[in-house]
Amino acid sequence: MQAPFEQRRNLAFVFPGQGSQFVGMGKNLAELSAAAREVFAHADEILQFPLTRLCFEGPADELRDTVNAQPAILTMSVACLAALREQLGDAAQRVQPRLVAGHSLGEYSALVAAGVLDFSTALQLVRERGRLMKETGDRTPGGMAAVIGLDANLLEDVCRRATEKGVVCPANYNSPSQTVISGELAALSTAIELAVASGAQRVIRLAVSIASHSPVMQKASEQFTEVINRFRLHDAVIPIVSDISARVLVSAEEIRAELSRQLYSSVRWTDTVREMLAADITTYVEIGPGDVLSTLIKRIDRRAQTYSINDASSVLTAAEILAS
């Protein structure tokens, strides 16, 4: 029986999304942890594809491909979680988080941690999610750009003005000072020009060719809903904070509905973190490649305590801190 969540009322686990992948991820983790090795081996078996070798050795362009990046990041995140639990041993029962959350794709890792999906189901879902998104991008080329230093309300107005050139909208409300916009190429370029003219400190085009979290993904979302409906979801053992509504969810059917909408809905990460802060969460453990979420959380609230678990060394350090 798991220890009551109340024993770690201040703790949340958060999981990163697409873009956090890097060649070599998971290699030294697998050398340290039998549990992590098992996760990677299971992924290879389920996908009938050497995902482990792609994570460990690349090439980078193949790992970056949406179809591969999504299952790779999920696998890396779940392997990190498995390694942490293995390292904690019996102490894992008393460091259960009270909430979990994930950024876009990272929500699937969070759902595995929450007991909503088993790893096999999550892996099949994200592989199909990536495939549908890639196909949509091939039919309707798009892109994304991070806008820094422009008020979100102003940026929303910028996007409305740019829609005369096509679809473009805020995709990720990452922090009070950073919002990612997404859309069709002509509209995106116009929105970037308008954002700079409106006072944005900096605009960075992202290395993606799809318009994630925009109406461009509406058709892919409809197709993905059919896929999700073929799988069983369980009520959450650990409540999850939705990244598109910032609501705390437990019901499997509510979670299913949110996953169906996620592909074309904006990620409201700032509101998601604020919901956790309002629930008195003070410690955030980012589990998976990179440390982007830890940085964003600090920008939302400098008092938040963050740890990133993304390799063998960080697993050992976090396990020691969390078990104390």
C-alpha positions as a Markdown table, in Angstrom:
| # | Residue | x | y | z |
|---|---|---|---|---|
| 1 | Met | 0.0 | 0.0 | 0.0 |
| 2 | Gln | 1.3 | 3.4 | -0.9 |
| 3 | Ala | 2.0 | 5.9 | 1.8 |
| 4 | Pro | -0.6 | 8.7 | 2.1 |
| 5 | Phe | 0.1 | 11.7 | -0.2 |
| 6 | Glu | -0.1 | 13.9 | 2.8 |
| 7 | Gln | 3.4 | 12.8 | 3.8 |
| 8 | Arg | 4.8 | 14.9 | 1.0 |
| 9 | Arg | 2.1 | 17.6 | 0.6 |
| 10 | Asn | 4.6 | 20.1 | -0.8 |
| 11 | Leu | 6.0 | 17.9 | -3.6 |
| 12 | Ala | 5.1 | 17.7 | -7.3 |
| 13 | Phe | 6.7 | 15.8 | -10.2 |
| 14 | Val | 6.7 | 17.6 | -13.6 |
| 15 | Phe | 7.6 | 16.1 | -17.0 |
| 16 | Pro | 9.1 | 17.9 | -20.1 |
| 17 | Gly | 7.8 | 18.0 | -23.6 |
| 18 | Gln | 9.1 | 17.9 | -27.1 |
| 19 | Gly | 12.3 | 19.8 | -27.8 |
| 20 | Ser | 14.0 | 18.5 | -24.7 |
| 21 | Gln | 15.5 | 15.5 | -26.4 |
| 22 | Phe | 19.2 | 15.2 | -27.0 |
| 23 | Val | 21.5 | 12.5 | -28.4 |
| 24 | Gly | 23.0 | 10.5 | -25.6 |
| 25 | Met | 20.1 | 10.9 | -23.3 |
| 26 | Gly | 19.6 | 7.9 | -21.0 |
| 27 | Lys | 22.9 | 6.2 | -21.7 |
| 28 | Asn | 24.6 | 6.7 | -18.4 |
| 29 | Leu | 21.2 | 6.3 | -16.7 |
| 30 | Ala | 20.9 | 2.8 | -18.1 |
| 31 | Glu | 24.4 | 2.0 | -17.0 |
| 32 | Leu | 23.4 | 2.9 | -13.4 |
| 33 | Ser | 19.9 | 1.5 | -13.2 |
| 34 | Ala | 18.5 | -1.9 | -14.1 |
| 35 | Ala | 15.0 | -0.4 | -13.9 |
| 36 | Ala | 15.9 | 2.2 | -16.5 |
| 37 | Arg | 17.4 | -0.4 | -18.8 |
| 38 | Glu | 14.2 | -2.4 | -18.5 |
| 39 | Val | 12.2 | 0.6 | -19.6 |
| 40 | Phe | 14.3 | 1.2 | -22.7 |
| 41 | Ala | 14.3 | -2.5 | -23.6 |
| 42 | His | 10.5 | -2.5 | -23.2 |
| 43 | Ala | 10.2 | 0.5 | -25.6 |
| 44 | Asp | 12.3 | -1.3 | -28.2 |
| 45 | Glu | 10.1 | -4.4 | -27.9 |
| 46 | Ile | 6.8 | -2.4 | -28.1 |
| 47 | Leu | 7.8 | -0.2 | -31.0 |
| 48 | Gln | 9.7 | -3.0 | -32.9 |
| 49 | Phe | 12.3 | -0.3 | -33.5 |
| 50 | Pro | 15.7 | 0.4 | -31.9 |
| 51 | Leu | 14.6 | 3.5 | -29.9 |
| 52 | Thr | 17.3 | 2.9 | -27.3 |
| 53 | Arg | 20.1 | 3.1 | -29.9 |
| 54 | Leu | 18.5 | 6.3 | -31.3 |
| 55 | Cys | 18.4 | 7.9 | -27.9 |
| 56 | Phe | 22.0 | 6.9 | -27.0 |
| 57 | Glu | 23.7 | 7.4 | -30.4 |
| 58 | Gly | 21.5 | 9.5 | -32.7 |
| 59 | Pro | 21.6 | 10.7 | -35.4 |
| 60 | Ala | 20.2 | 14.0 | -34.1 |
| 61 | Asp | 18.0 | 14.8 | -37.1 |
| 62 | Glu | 16.3 | 11.3 | -36.8 |
| 63 | Leu | 15.8 | 11.8 | -33.0 |
| 64 | Arg | 14.4 | 15.3 | -33.7 |
| 65 | Asp | 11.7 | 13.9 | -36.0 |
| 66 | Thr | 8.4 | 14.2 | -34.3 |
| 67 | Val | 7.5 | 10.6 | -34.8 |
| 68 | Asn | 10.6 | 9.5 | -32.9 |
| 69 | Ala | 11.1 | 12.4 | -30.5 |
| 70 | Gln | 7.7 | 11.9 | -28.8 |
| 71 | Pro | 8.2 | 8.2 | -27.8 |
| 72 | Ala | 11.9 | 8.9 | -27.1 |
| 73 | Ile | 11.1 | 11.7 | -24.6 |
| 74 | Leu | 8.4 | 9.6 | -22.9 |
| 75 | Thr | 10.7 | 6.6 | -22.6 |
| 76 | Met | 13.6 | 8.7 | -21.2 |
| 77 | Ser | 11.2 | 10.3 | -18.7 |
| 78 | Val | 9.7 | 7.0 | -17.5 |
| 79 | Ala | 13.2 | 5.5 | -17.3 |
| 80 | Cys | 14.3 | 8.5 | -15.1 |
| 81 | Leu | 11.3 | 7.9 | -12.9 |
| 82 | Ala | 12.0 | 4.2 | -12.7 |
| 83 | Ala | 15.6 | 4.8 | -11.8 |
| 84 | Leu | 14.6 | 7.3 | -9.0 |
| 85 | Arg | 12.1 | 4.9 | -7.5 |
| 86 | Glu | 14.7 | 2.1 | -7.7 |
| 87 | Gln | 17.4 | 4.3 | -6.0 |
| 88 | Leu | 14.9 | 5.4 | -3.3 |
| 89 | Gly | 14.0 | 1.8 | -2.5 |
| 90 | Asp | 11.6 | 1.6 | 0.5 |
| 91 | Ala | 11.8 | 5.4 | 0.9 |
| 92 | Ala | 9.9 | 5.7 | -2.4 |
| 93 | Gln | 6.7 | 5.1 | -0.6 |
| 94 | Arg | 7.1 | 8.2 | 1.5 |
| 95 | Val | 8.2 | 10.6 | -1.3 |
| 96 | Gln | 5.1 | 10.2 | -3.4 |
| 97 | Pro | 4.2 | 13.5 | -5.0 |
| 98 | Arg | 0.8 | 15.1 | -4.2 |
| 99 | Leu | 0.4 | 16.3 | -7.8 |
| 100 | Val | 1.9 | 15.6 | -11.2 |
| 101 | Ala | 1.9 | 17.7 | -14.4 |
| 102 | Gly | 3.5 | 17.6 | -17.8 |
| 103 | His | 4.2 | 20.2 | -20.6 |
| 104 | Ser | 2.3 | 19.1 | -23.7 |
| 105 | Leu | 3.8 | 15.7 | -24.6 |
| 106 | Gly | 5.1 | 15.6 | -21.0 |
| 107 | Glu | 1.5 | 15.1 | -19.9 |
| 108 | Tyr | 1.8 | 11.5 | -21.1 |
| 109 | Ser | 4.8 | 10.8 | -18.8 |
| 110 | Ala | 2.8 | 12.4 | -16.0 |
| 111 | Leu | -0.1 | 10.1 | -16.7 |
| 112 | Val | 2.2 | 7.1 | -16.4 |
| 113 | Ala | 3.4 | 8.4 | -13.0 |
| 114 | Ala | -0.2 | 9.0 | -12.0 |
| 115 | Gly | -1.3 | 5.5 | -12.8 |
| 116 | Val | -3.7 | 6.6 | -15.6 |
| 117 | Leu | -1.8 | 4.9 | -18.3 |
| 118 | Asp | 0.7 | 2.0 | -18.3 |
| 119 | Phe | 3.9 | 2.6 | -20.1 |
| 120 | Ser | 3.0 | 0.4 | -23.1 |
| 121 | Thr | -0.3 | 2.2 | -23.7 |
| 122 | Ala | 1.4 | 5.6 | -23.3 |
| 123 | Leu | 4.1 | 4.7 | -25.8 |
| 124 | Gln | 1.6 | 3.5 | -28.4 |
| 125 | Leu | -0.4 | 6.7 | -28.0 |
| 126 | Val | 2.5 | 9.1 | -28.3 |
| 127 | Arg | 3.9 | 7.2 | -31.4 |
| 128 | Glu | 0.5 | 7.7 | -33.0 |
| 129 | Arg | 0.2 | 11.3 | -31.8 |
| 130 | Gly | 3.6 | 12.1 | -33.4 |
| 131 | Arg | 2.6 | 10.4 | -36.6 |
| 132 | Leu | -0.6 | 12.3 | -37.0 |
| 133 | Met | 1.1 | 15.6 | -36.1 |
| 134 | Lys | 3.8 | 14.9 | -38.7 |
| 135 | Glu | 1.3 | 14.1 | -41.4 |
| 136 | Thr | -0.6 | 17.3 | -40.6 |
| 137 | Gly | 2.7 | 19.3 | -40.8 |
| 138 | Asp | 3.5 | 17.7 | -44.2 |
| 139 | Arg | 0.0 | 18.7 | -45.5 |
| 140 | Thr | 0.0 | 22.2 | -43.9 |
| 141 | Pro | 3.5 | 23.4 | -43.2 |
| 142 | Gly | 3.8 | 25.5 | -40.1 |
| 143 | Gly | 6.2 | 26.7 | -37.4 |
| 144 | Met | 6.5 | 28.1 | -33.9 |
| 145 | Ala | 8.4 | 30.9 | -32.3 |
| 146 | Ala | 9.2 | 31.9 | -28.7 |
| 147 | Val | 8.3 | 35.5 | -28.0 |
| 148 | Ile | 10.2 | 37.0 | -25.0 |
| 149 | Gly | 9.4 | 40.1 | -23.1 |
| 150 | Leu | 5.9 | 40.9 | -24.5 |
| 151 | Asp | 2.8 | 40.9 | -22.4 |
| 152 | Ala | 0.6 | 37.9 | -23.3 |
| 153 | Asn | -2.5 | 40.1 | -23.9 |
| 154 | Leu | -0.5 | 42.2 | -26.4 |
| 155 | Leu | 0.7 | 39.0 | -28.1 |
| 156 | Glu | -2.8 | 37.7 | -28.4 |
| 157 | Asp | -3.8 | 41.0 | -30.2 |
| 158 | Val | -0.7 | 40.6 | -32.5 |
| 159 | Cys | -1.9 | 37.1 | -33.4 |
| 160 | Arg | -5.4 | 38.3 | -34.1 |
| 161 | Arg | -4.0 | 41.0 | -36.5 |
| 162 | Ala | -1.8 | 38.4 | -38.2 |
| 163 | Thr | -4.7 | 36.0 | -39.0 |
| 164 | Glu | -5.4 | 37.8 | -42.2 |
| 165 | Lys | -2.4 | 35.8 | -43.5 |
| 166 | Gly | -3.6 | 32.5 | -42.1 |
| 167 | Val | -3.8 | 30.6 | -38.8 |
| 168 | Val | -1.5 | 31.8 | -35.9 |
| 169 | Cys | -2.1 | 31.9 | -32.2 |
| 170 | Pro | -0.4 | 31.6 | -28.8 |
| 171 | Ala | 0.5 | 28.0 | -28.3 |
| 172 | Asn | 2.4 | 27.8 | -25.0 |
| 173 | Tyr | 2.0 | 30.3 | -22.2 |
| 174 | Asn | 5.3 | 29.2 | -20.7 |
| 175 | Ser | 6.0 | 32.0 | -18.2 |
| 176 | Pro | 5.0 | 35.6 | -17.6 |
| 177 | Ser | 7.8 | 36.7 | -19.9 |
| 178 | Gln | 7.7 | 33.9 | -22.5 |
| 179 | Thr | 4.9 | 32.8 | -24.9 |
| 180 | Val | 5.3 | 30.6 | -27.9 |
| 181 | Ile | 3.2 | 31.3 | -30.9 |
| 182 | Ser | 2.3 | 28.7 | -33.6 |
| 183 | Gly | 0.7 | 28.7 | -37.0 |
| 184 | Glu | 0.9 | 28.6 | -40.8 |
| 185 | Leu | 4.2 | 30.1 | -42.2 |
| 186 | Ala | 2.9 | 33.3 | -43.7 |
| 187 | Ala | 0.8 | 34.2 | -40.6 |
| 188 | Leu | 3.6 | 33.2 | -38.3 |
| 189 | Ser | 6.1 | 35.5 | -40.1 |
| 190 | Thr | 3.7 | 38.4 | -39.9 |
| 191 | Ala | 3.0 | 37.8 | -36.2 |
| 192 | Ile | 6.8 | 37.8 | -35.6 |
| 193 | Glu | 7.2 | 41.1 | -37.3 |
| 194 | Leu | 4.3 | 42.6 | -35.4 |
| 195 | Ala | 5.6 | 41.2 | -32.1 |
| 196 | Val | 8.9 | 42.9 | -32.6 |
| 197 | Ala | 7.2 | 46.2 | -33.6 |
| 198 | Ser | 5.1 | 45.9 | -30.5 |
| 199 | Gly | 8.1 | 45.8 | -28.2 |
| 200 | Ala | 9.1 | 42.1 | -27.9 |
| 201 | Gln | 12.6 | 41.9 | -26.5 |
| 202 | Arg | 13.5 | 38.8 | -28.5 |
| 203 | Val | 11.8 | 36.4 | -30.9 |
| 204 | Ile | 13.3 | 32.9 | -31.5 |
| 205 | Arg | 12.1 | 30.7 | -34.3 |
| 206 | Leu | 11.9 | 27.1 | -33.1 |
| 207 | Ala | 13.4 | 24.2 | -35.1 |
| 208 | Val | 10.0 | 22.6 | -35.9 |
| 209 | Ser | 8.0 | 22.4 | -39.0 |
| 210 | Ile | 4.6 | 21.8 | -37.5 |
| 211 | Ala | 2.1 | 24.2 | -35.9 |
| 212 | Ser | 1.5 | 22.4 | -32.6 |
| 213 | His | -1.3 | 23.6 | -30.2 |
| 214 | Ser | -3.0 | 25.6 | -32.9 |
| 215 | Pro | -6.2 | 25.1 | -35.0 |
| 216 | Val | -4.0 | 23.6 | -37.7 |
| 217 | Met | -4.0 | 20.4 | -35.6 |
| 218 | Gln | -7.9 | 20.2 | -35.4 |
| 219 | Lys | -8.1 | 17.3 | -37.9 |
| 220 | Ala | -5.2 | 15.4 | -36.3 |
| 221 | Ser | -7.0 | 15.8 | -33.0 |
| 222 | Glu | -10.2 | 14.3 | -34.4 |
| 223 | Gln | -8.2 | 11.3 | -35.6 |
| 224 | Phe | -6.3 | 11.0 | -32.4 |
| 225 | Thr | -9.5 | 11.0 | -30.4 |
| 226 | Glu | -10.5 | 7.8 | -32.3 |
| 227 | Val | -7.1 | 6.3 | -31.2 |
| 228 | Ile | -7.5 | 7.3 | -27.6 |
| 229 | Asn | -11.0 | 5.8 | -27.4 |
| 230 | Arg | -9.5 | 2.3 | -28.2 |
| 231 | Phe | -7.5 | 2.3 | -25.0 |
| 232 | Arg | -8.5 | 2.0 | -21.4 |
| 233 | Leu | -7.6 | 4.9 | -19.0 |
| 234 | His | -7.7 | 4.6 | -15.2 |
| 235 | Asp | -8.7 | 7.2 | -12.7 |
| 236 | Ala | -5.5 | 8.9 | -11.4 |
| 237 | Val | -3.9 | 7.5 | -8.2 |
| 238 | Ile | -2.0 | 10.8 | -8.0 |
| 239 | Pro | -4.0 | 13.8 | -9.2 |
| 240 | Ile | -2.8 | 15.5 | -12.4 |
| 241 | Val | -2.9 | 19.2 | -13.2 |
| 242 | Ser | -4.0 | 19.6 | -16.8 |
| 243 | Asp | -1.7 | 21.7 | -18.9 |
| 244 | Ile | -4.5 | 23.2 | -21.1 |
| 245 | Ser | -7.1 | 24.0 | -18.4 |
| 246 | Ala | -4.9 | 24.1 | -15.3 |
| 247 | Arg | -7.5 | 22.0 | -13.5 |
| 248 | Val | -6.7 | 19.2 | -11.1 |
| 249 | Leu | -8.0 | 16.0 | -12.7 |
| 250 | Val | -8.6 | 12.5 | -11.3 |
| 251 | Ser | -11.4 | 11.1 | -13.5 |
| 252 | Ala | -10.3 | 9.0 | -16.4 |
| 253 | Glu | -13.0 | 10.3 | -18.6 |
| 254 | Glu | -12.1 | 14.0 | -17.9 |
| 255 | Ile | -8.5 | 13.2 | -18.7 |
| 256 | Arg | -9.5 | 11.5 | -21.9 |
| 257 | Ala | -11.4 | 14.6 | -23.0 |
| 258 | Glu | -8.5 | 16.9 | -22.2 |
| 259 | Leu | -6.1 | 14.7 | -24.2 |
| 260 | Ser | -8.4 | 14.9 | -27.2 |
| 261 | Arg | -8.3 | 18.7 | -27.1 |
| 262 | Gln | -4.7 | 19.1 | -26.2 |
| 263 | Leu | -3.3 | 18.9 | -29.8 |
| 264 | Tyr | -5.0 | 22.1 | -30.9 |
| 265 | Ser | -5.3 | 23.9 | -27.5 |
| 266 | Ser | -2.8 | 26.3 | -25.9 |
| 267 | Val | -0.6 | 24.9 | -23.2 |
| 268 | Arg | -1.2 | 27.1 | -20.1 |
| 269 | Trp | 1.9 | 26.2 | -18.2 |
| 270 | Thr | 2.0 | 29.4 | -16.2 |
| 271 | Asp | -1.5 | 28.8 | -14.9 |
| 272 | Thr | -0.7 | 25.1 | -14.3 |
| 273 | Val | 2.2 | 26.0 | -12.1 |
| 274 | Arg | 0.2 | 28.7 | -10.3 |
| 275 | Glu | -2.5 | 26.0 | -9.6 |
| 276 | Met | 0.2 | 23.9 | -8.0 |
| 277 | Leu | 1.5 | 26.9 | -6.1 |
| 278 | Ala | -2.0 | 27.6 | -4.8 |
| 279 | Ala | -2.1 | 24.0 | -3.5 |
| 280 | Asp | 1.0 | 24.8 | -1.4 |
| 281 | Ile | 3.4 | 22.9 | -3.7 |
| 282 | Thr | 6.9 | 24.3 | -3.0 |
| 283 | Thr | 9.1 | 21.5 | -4.4 |
| 284 | Tyr | 9.1 | 20.5 | -8.0 |
| 285 | Val | 11.1 | 17.6 | -9.4 |
| 286 | Glu | 11.5 | 17.7 | -13.2 |
| 287 | Ile | 11.9 | 14.2 | -14.5 |
| 288 | Gly | 13.1 | 13.7 | -18.0 |
| 289 | Pro | 15.6 | 15.2 | -20.5 |
| 290 | Gly | 16.8 | 18.8 | -20.0 |
| 291 | Asp | 15.8 | 21.3 | -17.3 |
| 292 | Val | 13.5 | 23.7 | -19.2 |
| 293 | Leu | 10.6 | 23.3 | -16.8 |
| 294 | Ser | 12.7 | 24.0 | -13.8 |
| 295 | Thr | 13.8 | 27.2 | -15.3 |
| 296 | Leu | 10.2 | 28.2 | -16.2 |
| 297 | Ile | 8.9 | 27.4 | -12.7 |
| 298 | Lys | 11.6 | 29.6 | -11.2 |
| 299 | Arg | 10.5 | 32.4 | -13.5 |
| 300 | Ile | 6.9 | 32.0 | -12.4 |
| 301 | Asp | 7.9 | 31.9 | -8.7 |
| 302 | Arg | 11.5 | 32.4 | -7.6 |
| 303 | Arg | 10.7 | 30.9 | -4.2 |
| 304 | Ala | 10.0 | 27.5 | -5.7 |
| 305 | Gln | 12.5 | 24.7 | -5.1 |
| 306 | Thr | 13.4 | 22.8 | -8.2 |
| 307 | Tyr | 15.4 | 19.7 | -9.0 |
| 308 | Ser | 16.1 | 18.1 | -12.5 |
| 309 | Ile | 16.5 | 14.4 | -12.9 |
| 310 | Asn | 18.0 | 13.7 | -16.3 |
| 311 | Asp | 21.0 | 11.4 | -15.8 |
| 312 | Ala | 22.7 | 9.0 | -13.4 |
| 313 | Ser | 24.3 | 11.7 | -11.3 |
| 314 | Ser | 21.0 | 13.7 | -10.8 |
| 315 | Val | 19.1 | 10.5 | -9.9 |
| 316 | Leu | 21.6 | 9.8 | -7.1 |
| 317 | Thr | 21.5 | 13.4 | -5.8 |
| 318 | Ala | 17.7 | 13.7 | -5.9 |
| 319 | Ala | 17.2 | 10.4 | -4.2 |
| 320 | Glu | 19.5 | 11.4 | -1.4 |
| 321 | Ile | 17.7 | 14.8 | -1.0 |
| 322 | Leu | 14.2 | 13.4 | -1.2 |
| 323 | Ala | 14.8 | 10.5 | 1.2 |
| 324 | Ser | 16.2 | 12.8 | 3.9 |
